[in-house]
Amino acid sequence: MGIKKIFSPSPAKMSVPGEILLSKKQTMPYLPFPQHSCNLPPSD
């Protein structure tokens, strides 16, 4: 039962950082996307 108890928090803790990684990945492409679009229109 000791191992089962360690397995419970393992996936639960992995879910927390996993969601943060998704949020960071979505924020990274969001910043460069609008910045490049704003730099493209004025350059044209």
KEMAR-206765 format. One record per residue (C-alpha): x, y, z. Coordinates in steps of 0.5 Angstrom, whole numbers, padded with zeros to 4 digits, always signed. Example, Ala and Ser with C-alpha at 12.3 -4.5 7.8 and 13.67 -1.06 7.14 Angstrom:
# residues 2
+0025-0009+0016+0027-0002+0014
END
This chain:
# residues 44
+0000+0000+0000+0006+0004+0001+0008+0004-0006+0001+0006-0008+0000+0012-0004+0007+0014-0007+0004+0013-0014-0002+0017-0013+0001+0024-0011+0006+0022-0017+0001+0023-0023-0003+0029-0019+0004+0033-0018+0005+0031-0026-0001+0034-0028+0000+0041-0024+0007+0042-0028+0004+0039-0034-0001+0045-0035+0004+0050-0033+0008+0047-0039+0002+0048-0044+0000+0055-0041+0008+0057-0043+0007+0054-0049+0001+0058-0051+0004+0064-0049+0010+0064-0052+0007+0063-0059+0002+0068-0057+0007+0074-0056+0012+0073-0062+0006+0072-0067+0003+0079-0065+0009+0082-0065+0011+0079-0072+0005+0081-0075+0005+0088-0072+0012+0089-0075+0010+0086-0082+0005+0091-0083+0009+0097-0082+0015+0094-0086+0010+0094-0092
END
